[in-house]
Amino acid sequence: IYSFQVYIIQVSVGNHQWTVKHRYSDFHDLHEKLVSEKKIDKNLLPPKKIIGKNSKSLVEKRQKELEVYLQTLLVKFPVTAPKVLSHFLHFHLYVS
C-alpha cells in the first residue's frame, strides 16, 4: 500500500479565494519546469525526504517550506506568473 501526503494551498487573488491540492511530486515537476524555462534557482525547492516522510512534524515543516517556496516564486514574478505556475495554482479557473 502506497501512502502520500497531499498539501492544501489556499490561494487569494483580489476578492477571489480558492484551494488547490498537490502532492510533493507535483511541486517537484513544477520546479523542474521553472528551472529549465525560467532559470529559477534549483535549490529553491525544499529537498525530497524519504525517511519519516509522513510523520506529522515533517509534514508540517514541509507545508511551511512549500508555502515559502510558492511565495518566493510569486515575488519573483510580481506582474505575470509563468504559465506553468499559473496552471499549478489554478489561476485559469478563477481569475479572468
N, C-alpha and C positions, 0 to 999 in steps of 0.2 A: 504494500500500500504506500503510495506516494502522498506526502503532505507538503503543502506550500503555503506561504503567507501571502495574503493579499493586502496591499496598502491602500487605504482610503484617503483620497486627496480632495479637500474642499477648495474649489476654485471660485474666486469672486472677481467679476469684471463689472465695474459700474454698479448698476442695480441688479445685475444677474448673479446668481449663485447656483452652483451645481456640484455634484460629487462624481469623481472618477475613481475607478478601482484598477490597480495594476499590480502585477507580480514584480519581484525584483528583476526577473529576466526581461520584462518589458522596459524597465529603466535601462538595463544594460543595452538592449537593442537600440533604444533612443540615443543613448550616449555614443555608441559606435557610429551611428549615422551623423551625429553632430560633430564628432571628432573628425570624420572624413570630409564632411561637407562644409563645416563652419570653423574648423580648426580650434575647437574647444579643447582646453587642457585635458589630456587623457586621464589625469589623476583627480579630476574634479568629482567623479562619481565615487561614493563610498565603496570599498572593496567587497567582493563576494566572500562570504564566510560559510564554511561547511560545518564545522563542529558547533553544536548547540544552536543551529540557525533558527530554530523555532522556539527557543527559550524566551520567556516573557521579557526579560531585561534586554536581550539582544534585539528583539522585535521593536521594543520601544526606542532603543538607541538608534536603530536603523531608520525608523519612522522619522525621527528628528533629523538625521543626516540627509535623508532623501528630501525632506522639506527644505533644508538649507540648499541642497543641490538645485531644486526647482526654482527657488527664489533667486539664487545666483544666476541661473540661466535667464530668468526674466529681467534681471538687472542688466545683463549683457546685451539683451535685445529689447530696449525700452520702447521702441516705436512699433516694430513689427516682428513678432516671433517667427522663427523659421517654420516652414510648413510642417515639418515632421514634429516639432514641439507643439504647434497649434493643434495638430491632429491628436497627439498624445493626450492633451488636456481637453479635447473635445470642443475647442472653440467654434468649430464649424457647425456644431449643433445648437449653440446657444447665443452666439454673438453674430450679428449681421453686419 
